[in-house]
């Protein structure tokens, strides 16, 4: 039975889109740490009350010290991996629940407009910029002179996804409980305002990270429309890592192909016939409009059209291209 469950989980992970995979990874990490703690608790015991104060739990203190992202600049070179590890860790059940719900709601909105290979880099870049905003804020603003802190959670990465979705399709809607349909742009604006308001509160460092992640999400789409794909360096690193993992003794000089054109492989037919491109079928008007463009330029044109008239303003061929673009 357990073997069947594991195979089912593995299958669901393989078949899931980028958002489902990110959610599954976050949940797996959270559950793993909680399960590891069980034998640690049974052997070493839990917190002890001494002189009316609680001694630190050494297991979770170890996790915090070595996997949360520190604001102390002197610690970062010796814990450089924490700029990645922190964005897959959460402090408690409610923390991960809220982050994963928001990631699912807004992530699927974004994943409907961008291919899977763009989503993971936005998540990673949002987390990195959020961590940098957190550390820079702690070290330059007098308000944080009281001490240091540690950053944990996917919130900055999730904020990058939220702002990317809202920037890409501001007129798109999401249904909120007791409120109804609300445009993504208004949700994003209110969320930014909320994080500015809570800066003087108890989670100032977290608010800084959220704002940094939000900025990264906006910047990614802003640059993407200009033809600058910030996901390429991340995908290139992943590509090289996967290649080297499969063939560790071989050196690979290959690069991701990011530009290809319709011109060489598209044919235009009269009447109701369709043209064929990499197995996808498009009508004559679509071919005449986009045949001279690269795939990236075609995508950018369609995204600009969504910004002007919404997703429903696309032709059926444009929707098909957007859905199948890889």
C-alpha positions as CSV (number, residue, x, y, z in Angstrom):
1,X,0.0,0.0,0.0
2,X,2.7,2.6,0.9
3,X,4.5,1.8,-2.3
4,X,1.3,2.5,-4.3
5,X,0.9,5.8,-2.5
6,X,4.4,6.8,-3.2
7,X,4.1,5.9,-6.9
8,X,0.8,7.9,-7.1
9,X,2.5,10.9,-5.5
10,X,5.4,10.6,-7.9
11,X,3.0,10.4,-10.9
12,X,1.1,13.4,-9.7
13,X,4.4,15.4,-9.3
14,X,5.5,14.4,-12.8
15,X,2.2,15.3,-14.4
16,X,1.7,18.5,-12.4
17,X,2.5,22.0,-13.8
18,X,5.2,24.2,-12.2
19,X,2.9,25.5,-9.5
20,X,1.8,22.0,-8.4
21,X,5.4,20.9,-8.3
22,X,6.4,23.9,-6.2
23,X,3.6,23.3,-3.7
24,X,4.5,19.6,-3.4
25,X,8.1,20.4,-2.8
26,X,7.2,22.9,-0.1
27,X,4.9,20.4,1.6
28,X,7.4,17.6,1.3
29,X,10.1,19.7,3.0
30,X,7.8,20.8,5.8
31,X,6.6,17.3,6.5
32,X,10.1,15.9,6.4
33,X,11.4,18.3,9.0
34,X,8.4,17.6,11.2
35,X,8.8,13.8,10.9
36,X,12.6,14.0,11.6
37,X,11.7,15.9,14.8
38,X,9.7,12.9,16.2
39,X,12.7,10.6,17.0
40,X,14.7,13.7,18.1
41,X,11.9,14.5,20.6
42,X,11.6,10.9,21.8
43,X,15.4,10.7,22.4
44,X,16.3,14.2,23.6
45,X,13.1,15.5,25.0
46,X,11.3,18.8,24.5
47,X,11.6,22.3,25.9
48,X,12.2,22.5,29.6
49,X,11.0,25.2,31.9
50,X,13.9,26.7,33.9
51,X,13.6,29.7,36.1
52,X,10.3,30.8,34.5
53,X,11.7,30.9,31.0
54,X,11.8,28.4,28.2
55,X,15.1,26.9,27.0
56,X,15.5,26.8,23.2
57,X,14.6,23.6,21.4
58,X,18.0,22.5,19.9
59,X,16.5,20.8,16.9
60,X,14.6,23.8,15.6
61,X,17.4,26.2,16.7
62,X,19.7,24.2,14.4
63,X,17.3,24.4,11.5
64,X,16.9,28.2,12.1
65,X,20.7,28.8,12.3
66,X,21.7,26.8,9.3
67,X,18.7,27.0,6.9
68,X,16.9,30.3,7.5
69,X,18.4,33.4,5.7
70,X,20.3,35.6,8.2
71,X,20.3,39.4,8.2
72,X,23.8,39.4,9.7
73,X,26.2,40.1,6.8
74,X,29.0,38.3,8.5
75,X,27.1,35.0,8.5
76,X,25.9,35.0,4.9
77,X,29.2,33.9,3.3
78,X,29.3,30.8,5.6
79,X,25.6,30.1,5.0
80,X,25.2,31.1,1.3
81,X,22.8,28.2,0.6
82,X,20.2,29.7,2.9
83,X,19.2,32.3,0.2
84,X,17.6,29.2,-1.5
85,X,16.7,27.0,1.4
86,X,14.7,29.6,3.3
87,X,12.1,29.9,0.6
88,X,11.1,26.3,0.9
89,X,10.8,26.3,4.8
90,X,8.0,27.5,7.0
91,X,7.7,28.2,10.7
92,X,4.3,26.4,11.3
93,X,1.3,24.9,9.7
94,X,-0.7,28.1,9.2
95,X,2.4,29.8,7.6
96,X,2.7,27.2,4.9
97,X,-1.1,26.9,4.5
98,X,-1.5,30.5,3.6
99,X,1.5,30.7,1.3
100,X,0.5,27.6,-0.6
101,X,-3.1,28.7,-1.0
102,X,-2.0,32.1,-2.4
103,X,0.6,30.3,-4.6
104,X,-2.1,28.0,-6.0
105,X,-4.6,30.7,-6.7
106,X,-2.4,33.3,-8.3
107,X,0.2,30.7,-9.7
108,X,-2.4,29.0,-11.8
109,X,-3.5,32.4,-13.2
110,X,0.1,33.0,-14.2
111,X,0.7,29.5,-15.4
112,X,-2.2,29.8,-17.8
113,X,-0.3,32.6,-19.6
114,X,3.3,31.6,-19.2
115,X,4.9,28.1,-19.8
116,X,6.2,26.0,-16.9
117,X,9.8,26.9,-17.6
118,X,9.1,30.6,-16.7
119,X,7.3,30.0,-13.4
120,X,10.1,28.4,-11.4
121,X,12.6,31.2,-12.2
122,X,10.1,33.8,-11.1
123,X,9.7,31.9,-7.8
124,X,13.4,31.6,-7.3
125,X,14.3,35.2,-8.4
126,X,11.5,36.6,-6.2
127,X,12.9,34.7,-3.2
128,X,16.4,36.0,-3.9
129,X,15.4,39.6,-4.3
130,X,13.2,39.3,-1.2
131,X,16.1,38.0,0.8
132,X,18.3,40.8,-0.4
133,X,15.7,43.4,0.5
134,X,15.4,41.9,3.9
135,X,19.2,42.0,4.6
136,X,19.8,45.4,3.0
137,X,16.9,46.8,5.1
138,X,18.2,45.4,8.3
139,X,21.7,46.9,7.7
140,X,20.8,50.4,6.4
141,X,17.7,51.5,8.3
142,X,18.1,52.7,11.9
143,X,14.8,51.1,12.7
144,X,16.5,47.7,12.7
145,X,19.5,48.7,14.7
146,X,18.1,46.7,17.7
147,X,19.6,43.5,16.4
148,X,19.5,40.8,13.8
149,X,16.9,38.4,12.5
150,X,16.3,35.4,10.3
151,X,14.0,35.1,7.2
152,X,11.9,32.0,6.5
153,X,9.0,31.2,4.3
154,X,8.0,31.3,0.6
155,X,6.2,34.6,1.0
156,X,8.6,36.7,-1.1
157,X,8.6,34.1,-3.9
158,X,4.8,33.9,-3.7
159,X,4.6,37.7,-3.9
160,X,6.7,37.6,-7.0
161,X,4.1,35.2,-8.5
162,X,1.2,37.4,-7.5
163,X,2.7,40.6,-9.0
164,X,3.8,38.8,-12.2
165,X,0.2,37.5,-12.7
166,X,-1.2,41.0,-11.9
167,X,1.2,42.7,-14.2
168,X,0.8,40.3,-17.0
169,X,-3.0,40.2,-16.9
170,X,-4.2,43.2,-14.7
171,X,-7.8,42.8,-15.8
172,X,-7.9,39.1,-14.9
173,X,-10.1,38.3,-11.9
174,X,-9.9,36.2,-8.8
175,X,-12.9,35.3,-6.6
176,X,-12.5,36.3,-3.0
177,X,-14.6,34.9,-0.2
178,X,-17.5,37.3,0.7
179,X,-16.3,39.8,-1.9
180,X,-16.6,38.1,-5.3
181,X,-14.6,38.7,-8.4
182,X,-11.8,41.2,-8.0
183,X,-9.3,42.3,-10.6
184,X,-5.7,41.1,-10.1
185,X,-4.3,44.6,-10.3
186,X,-6.4,45.7,-7.3
187,X,-5.5,42.6,-5.2
188,X,-1.8,43.3,-5.9
189,X,-2.0,47.0,-5.0
190,X,-3.8,46.3,-1.8
191,X,-1.3,43.7,-0.8
192,X,1.6,46.1,-1.4
193,X,-0.2,48.8,0.7
194,X,-0.8,46.2,3.4
195,X,2.9,45.3,3.6
196,X,3.9,49.0,3.7
197,X,1.5,49.5,6.6
198,X,2.8,46.5,8.6
199,X,6.5,47.6,8.2
200,X,6.5,49.2,11.7
201,X,4.9,46.1,13.2
202,X,6.3,42.9,14.5
203,X,7.1,41.4,11.1
204,X,9.1,44.2,9.6
205,X,11.7,42.0,8.0
206,X,9.1,39.8,6.4
207,X,7.4,42.9,5.0
208,X,10.6,44.0,3.4
209,X,11.1,40.6,1.9
210,X,7.5,40.6,0.6
211,X,8.0,44.0,-1.1
212,X,11.3,42.8,-2.6
213,X,9.6,39.8,-4.1
214,X,6.7,41.9,-5.4
215,X,9.2,44.2,-7.1
216,X,10.9,41.2,-8.8
217,X,7.6,39.9,-10.1
218,X,6.7,43.2,-11.6
219,X,10.3,43.6,-13.0
220,X,10.3,40.2,-14.6
221,X,7.1,40.9,-16.7
222,X,8.2,44.4,-17.4
223,X,11.5,43.1,-18.9
224,X,9.9,40.2,-20.6
225,X,7.7,42.5,-22.6
226,X,10.9,44.3,-23.7
227,X,12.4,41.0,-24.9
228,X,14.6,40.5,-21.9
229,X,13.8,37.1,-20.4
230,X,15.3,37.0,-16.9
231,X,14.4,33.3,-16.6
232,X,17.1,32.3,-19.1
233,X,20.1,32.4,-16.7
234,X,18.2,30.3,-14.2
235,X,17.0,27.8,-16.8
236,X,20.5,27.6,-18.3
237,X,21.9,26.6,-14.9
238,X,19.2,24.0,-14.4
239,X,19.9,22.7,-17.9
240,X,23.6,22.3,-17.3
241,X,23.0,20.7,-13.9
242,X,20.6,18.1,-15.4
243,X,23.0,17.4,-18.2
244,X,26.0,17.0,-15.9
245,X,23.9,14.8,-13.6
246,X,23.0,12.5,-16.4
247,X,26.5,12.4,-17.9
248,X,28.9,13.5,-15.1
249,X,32.0,12.6,-17.2
250,X,31.1,14.6,-20.2
251,X,31.3,18.4,-20.7
252,X,28.3,20.0,-22.2
253,X,28.5,23.1,-24.2
254,X,24.9,23.2,-25.3
255,X,22.7,26.2,-24.5
256,X,19.0,26.5,-24.2
257,X,17.4,27.5,-27.5
258,X,15.4,30.6,-26.8
259,X,14.7,32.0,-30.2
260,X,13.1,30.2,-33.2
261,X,11.0,31.6,-35.9
262,X,7.8,30.5,-37.7
263,X,9.1,31.6,-41.1
264,X,11.1,28.4,-42.0
265,X,8.4,25.9,-41.1
266,X,5.0,27.5,-41.6
267,X,2.9,27.1,-44.7
268,X,-0.1,29.2,-45.6
269,X,-3.1,27.6,-47.3
270,X,-6.2,29.1,-48.9
271,X,-9.7,28.7,-47.6
272,X,-10.3,26.9,-44.3
273,X,-7.1,24.9,-44.4
274,X,-4.7,25.2,-41.6
275,X,-0.9,25.6,-41.4
276,X,1.2,23.2,-39.3
277,X,4.0,24.3,-37.0
278,X,5.6,21.7,-34.7
279,X,2.4,19.7,-34.7
280,X,0.2,22.7,-33.8
281,X,-2.4,24.0,-36.2
282,X,-3.1,27.7,-36.8
283,X,-5.3,29.6,-39.3
284,X,-4.3,31.8,-42.2
285,X,-4.8,35.1,-40.4
286,X,-2.6,34.0,-37.5
287,X,0.2,33.0,-39.9
288,X,0.1,36.2,-41.9
289,X,0.3,38.2,-38.7
290,X,3.0,36.3,-36.9
291,X,5.0,34.4,-39.5
292,X,7.9,37.0,-39.6
293,X,8.2,37.0,-35.8
294,X,10.3,34.8,-33.4
295,X,8.4,32.8,-30.9
296,X,9.4,35.3,-28.2
297,X,8.2,38.2,-30.2
298,X,5.0,36.5,-31.0
299,X,4.4,35.7,-27.3
300,X,5.2,39.3,-26.3
301,X,2.7,40.6,-28.9
302,X,0.0,38.3,-27.6
303,X,0.7,39.3,-23.9
304,X,0.5,43.0,-24.9
305,X,-2.9,42.3,-26.5
306,X,-4.0,40.7,-23.2
307,X,-3.0,43.8,-21.3
308,X,-5.1,46.0,-23.7
309,X,-8.2,43.9,-24.2
310,X,-8.0,41.0,-21.8
311,X,-7.6,37.2,-22.4
312,X,-11.1,37.0,-24.0
313,X,-9.9,39.4,-26.7
314,X,-7.5,36.8,-28.1
315,X,-8.4,34.8,-31.2
316,X,-8.7,31.0,-30.8
317,X,-5.3,30.6,-32.6
318,X,-3.7,33.0,-30.2
319,X,-5.1,31.2,-27.2
320,X,-3.8,27.9,-28.6
321,X,-0.4,29.3,-29.2
322,X,-0.3,30.8,-25.7
323,X,-1.4,27.5,-24.2
324,X,1.2,25.4,-26.2
325,X,4.1,27.8,-26.1
326,X,7.2,26.1,-24.6
